[in-house]
Amino acid sequence: YTGCPDPDGDTVANYPGDDGDRCPSIPGDPAFGGCPAPPTPEALARFSGVMQGITFEKAKAVIRSNSFKVLDEAIAELQKYKHVIVLIEGHTSSEGSDEMNMTLSQQRADSVKAYLVSKGVDASRLETKGYGKTKPIASNDNKKGREQNRRITFTPLRY
């Protein structure tokens, strides 16, 4: 198909029919029809689920510096798989009012997004949602449980 356009430069021509580039605006792999290869299970695990080690200053959306290592590892994987879209979820413990927790959880998710974007991840690949205290994963009746409930979760939406 000499002369057919290849706007993403991945050597899979964008010609009409079933055999064309299925992802004409994203550089991909000919083995996957011109789409990027899906992430390996190991890579997917690095940007899925509770992101252990991401913490914030008390009652604030300021990311603690000891969180940057975990975030930077997730960034490295996200940069390898530039087609993955991730929902960043913020969660809080039950301490504080419902309204404050909803606001704080959204602000924390937004802070994580801002950090990822500042390190080169395209903002269009990141969505955020604050859930406040509505989705606990542990009891809010003790300190350990409340600490577990204060978390950031990454959920891949498309990969």
C-alpha positions as a LaTeX table, in Angstrom:
\begin{tabular}{lrrr}
\hline
Residue & $x$ (\AA) & $y$ (\AA) & $z$ (\AA) \\
\hline
Tyr1 & 0.00 & 0.00 & 0.00 \\
Thr2 & 2.68 & 2.39 & $-1.05$ \\
Gly3 & 1.56 & 5.98 & $-0.86$ \\
Cys4 & $-1.06$ & 5.44 & 1.86 \\
Pro5 & $-0.87$ & 7.92 & 4.72 \\
Asp6 & 0.80 & 6.99 & 8.02 \\
Pro7 & 0.10 & 10.05 & 10.19 \\
Asp8 & 1.49 & 8.50 & 13.39 \\
Gly9 & 4.66 & 7.20 & 11.72 \\
Asp10 & 4.40 & 3.64 & 13.07 \\
Thr11 & 4.84 & 1.97 & 9.63 \\
Val12 & 1.21 & 0.75 & 9.63 \\
Ala13 & $-0.47$ & 2.61 & 6.77 \\
Asn14 & $-3.84$ & 4.23 & 7.29 \\
Tyr15 & $-5.49$ & 2.71 & 4.21 \\
Pro16 & $-9.17$ & 1.91 & 3.93 \\
Gly17 & $-10.40$ & $-1.53$ & 4.86 \\
Asp18 & $-10.01$ & $-4.01$ & 7.68 \\
Asp19 & $-6.22$ & $-4.16$ & 7.45 \\
Gly20 & $-5.58$ & $-0.46$ & 8.07 \\
Asp21 & $-4.07$ & 1.19 & 11.14 \\
Arg22 & $-6.66$ & 0.70 & 13.90 \\
Cys23 & $-5.04$ & 3.52 & 15.92 \\
Pro24 & $-4.06$ & 6.06 & 13.24 \\
Ser25 & $-3.23$ & 8.89 & 15.66 \\
Ile26 & $-1.19$ & 6.83 & 18.16 \\
Pro27 & 2.12 & 5.22 & 17.17 \\
Gly28 & 1.77 & 1.49 & 17.66 \\
Asp29 & 3.00 & $-1.96$ & 16.86 \\
Pro30 & 2.21 & $-3.68$ & 13.55 \\
Ala31 & 1.52 & $-6.87$ & 15.54 \\
Phe32 & $-1.39$ & $-5.07$ & 17.24 \\
Gly33 & $-2.87$ & $-3.53$ & 14.10 \\
Gly34 & $-1.01$ & $-0.26$ & 14.58 \\
Cys35 & $-2.20$ & 0.13 & 18.18 \\
Pro36 & 0.20 & 0.17 & 21.12 \\
Ala37 & 0.86 & $-3.15$ & 22.82 \\
Pro38 & $-1.24$ & $-3.59$ & 25.95 \\
Pro39 & 0.60 & $-3.22$ & 29.25 \\
Thr40 & 1.98 & $-6.37$ & 30.82 \\
Pro41 & 0.26 & $-7.52$ & 34.03 \\
Glu42 & 3.32 & $-6.34$ & 35.98 \\
Ala43 & 3.23 & $-2.90$ & 34.39 \\
Leu44 & $-0.52$ & $-2.65$ & 34.85 \\
Ala45 & $-0.10$ & $-3.41$ & 38.55 \\
Arg46 & 2.17 & $-0.36$ & 38.89 \\
Phe47 & $-0.71$ & 1.95 & 37.98 \\
Ser48 & $-3.67$ & $-0.02$ & 39.33 \\
Gly49 & $-5.28$ & $-0.20$ & 42.74 \\
Val50 & $-4.29$ & 1.48 & 45.98 \\
Met51 & $-1.07$ & 3.39 & 45.50 \\
Gln52 & 0.71 & 2.41 & 48.70 \\
Gly53 & 3.05 & 5.12 & 49.94 \\
Ile54 & 1.22 & 8.21 & 48.67 \\
Thr55 & 0.54 & 10.42 & 51.69 \\
Phe56 & $-0.47$ & 14.00 & 52.29 \\
Glu57 & $-0.03$ & 16.61 & 54.97 \\
Lys58 & $-2.77$ & 16.35 & 57.58 \\
Ala59 & $-6.10$ & 17.75 & 56.34 \\
Lys60 & $-4.38$ & 19.17 & 53.23 \\
Ala61 & $-3.88$ & 18.22 & 49.60 \\
Val62 & $-0.11$ & 18.74 & 49.80 \\
Ile63 & 1.73 & 15.58 & 48.76 \\
Arg64 & 4.48 & 14.56 & 51.18 \\
Ser65 & 7.90 & 14.27 & 49.58 \\
Asn66 & 8.24 & 10.62 & 50.62 \\
Ser67 & 5.43 & 9.91 & 48.11 \\
Phe68 & 7.42 & 11.03 & 45.09 \\
Lys69 & 9.25 & 7.71 & 44.64 \\
Val70 & 5.96 & 5.81 & 44.25 \\
Leu71 & 4.54 & 8.47 & 41.94 \\
Asp72 & 7.71 & 8.54 & 39.84 \\
Glu73 & 7.55 & 4.74 & 39.42 \\
Ala74 & 3.95 & 5.02 & 38.22 \\
Ile75 & 4.98 & 7.83 & 35.85 \\
Ala76 & 7.69 & 5.63 & 34.32 \\
Glu77 & 5.10 & 2.97 & 33.52 \\
Leu78 & 2.56 & 5.50 & 32.25 \\
Gln79 & 5.21 & 6.94 & 29.94 \\
Lys80 & 5.86 & 3.47 & 28.47 \\
Tyr81 & 2.13 & 3.00 & 27.79 \\
Lys82 & 1.09 & 6.40 & 26.48 \\
His83 & $-2.37$ & 5.15 & 25.47 \\
Val84 & $-3.49$ & 4.18 & 29.00 \\
Ile85 & $-6.12$ & 6.45 & 30.59 \\
Val86 & $-6.26$ & 6.40 & 34.39 \\
Leu87 & $-8.84$ & 7.53 & 36.93 \\
Ile88 & $-7.13$ & 8.91 & 40.04 \\
Glu89 & $-9.44$ & 8.39 & 43.02 \\
Gly90 & $-9.09$ & 10.24 & 46.30 \\
His91 & $-10.43$ & 8.72 & 49.53 \\
Thr92 & $-10.49$ & 9.91 & 53.14 \\
Ser93 & $-11.19$ & 8.52 & 56.58 \\
Ser94 & $-14.39$ & 9.40 & 58.42 \\
Glu95 & $-12.77$ & 12.17 & 60.46 \\
Gly96 & $-14.28$ & 15.54 & 59.57 \\
Ser97 & $-17.50$ & 16.55 & 57.90 \\
Asp98 & $-18.87$ & 14.87 & 54.79 \\
Glu99 & $-18.47$ & 18.08 & 52.80 \\
Met100 & $-14.88$ & 18.63 & 53.93 \\
Asn101 & $-13.95$ & 15.03 & 53.09 \\
Met102 & $-15.48$ & 15.20 & 49.61 \\
Thr103 & $-13.61$ & 18.43 & 48.90 \\
Leu104 & $-10.34$ & 17.16 & 50.38 \\
Ser105 & $-10.47$ & 13.86 & 48.50 \\
Gln106 & $-11.04$ & 15.68 & 45.20 \\
Gln107 & $-8.23$ & 18.13 & 45.94 \\
Arg108 & $-5.85$ & 15.28 & 46.75 \\
Ala109 & $-6.70$ & 13.45 & 43.52 \\
Asp110 & $-6.19$ & 16.73 & 41.65 \\
Ser111 & $-2.80$ & 17.20 & 43.39 \\
Val112 & $-1.65$ & 13.79 & 42.23 \\
Lys113 & $-2.80$ & 14.59 & 38.69 \\
Ala114 & $-0.93$ & 17.91 & 38.80 \\
Tyr115 & 2.25 & 16.13 & 39.91 \\
Leu116 & 1.97 & 13.54 & 37.11 \\
Val117 & 1.33 & 16.28 & 34.54 \\
Ser118 & 4.30 & 18.29 & 35.85 \\
Lys119 & 6.47 & 15.24 & 35.11 \\
Gly120 & 5.25 & 14.88 & 31.54 \\
Val121 & 2.12 & 12.73 & 31.64 \\
Asp122 & $-0.51$ & 14.16 & 29.26 \\
Ala123 & $-3.38$ & 15.65 & 31.30 \\
Ser124 & $-5.93$ & 14.22 & 28.85 \\
Arg125 & $-4.95$ & 10.72 & 30.06 \\
Leu126 & $-5.83$ & 11.45 & 33.68 \\
Glu127 & $-9.25$ & 11.82 & 35.24 \\
Thr128 & $-9.88$ & 12.55 & 38.91 \\
Lys129 & $-12.69$ & 11.81 & 41.34 \\
Gly130 & $-12.97$ & 12.44 & 45.06 \\
Tyr131 & $-15.04$ & 9.93 & 47.02 \\
Gly132 & $-14.56$ & 11.34 & 50.51 \\
Lys133 & $-15.34$ & 8.71 & 53.12 \\
Thr134 & $-17.94$ & 6.87 & 51.02 \\
Lys135 & $-15.78$ & 3.85 & 50.08 \\
Pro136 & $-13.85$ & 2.69 & 53.14 \\
Ile137 & $-11.60$ & $-0.36$ & 52.86 \\
Ala138 & $-11.09$ & $-0.70$ & 56.62 \\
Ser139 & $-12.82$ & 0.24 & 59.85 \\
Asn140 & $-12.88$ & 3.92 & 60.73 \\
Asp141 & $-13.13$ & 2.92 & 64.42 \\
Asn142 & $-9.36$ & 2.79 & 64.91 \\
Lys143 & $-6.25$ & 4.68 & 63.82 \\
Lys144 & $-4.89$ & 1.89 & 61.58 \\
Gly145 & $-8.19$ & 1.59 & 59.71 \\
Arg146 & $-8.48$ & 5.34 & 59.23 \\
Glu147 & $-4.93$ & 5.41 & 57.82 \\
Gln148 & $-5.85$ & 2.69 & 55.30 \\
Asn149 & $-8.95$ & 4.63 & 54.26 \\
Arg150 & $-6.87$ & 7.73 & 53.48 \\
Arg151 & $-5.62$ & 6.67 & 50.08 \\
Ile152 & $-5.17$ & 7.34 & 46.40 \\
Thr153 & $-6.33$ & 4.64 & 43.99 \\
Phe154 & $-5.47$ & 4.39 & 40.30 \\
Thr155 & $-8.04$ & 2.70 & 38.06 \\
Pro156 & $-7.12$ & 2.19 & 34.40 \\
Leu157 & $-10.14$ & 3.16 & 32.30 \\
Arg158 & $-8.70$ & 2.20 & 28.92 \\
Tyr159 & $-5.58$ & 0.33 & 27.93 \\
\hline
\end{tabular}
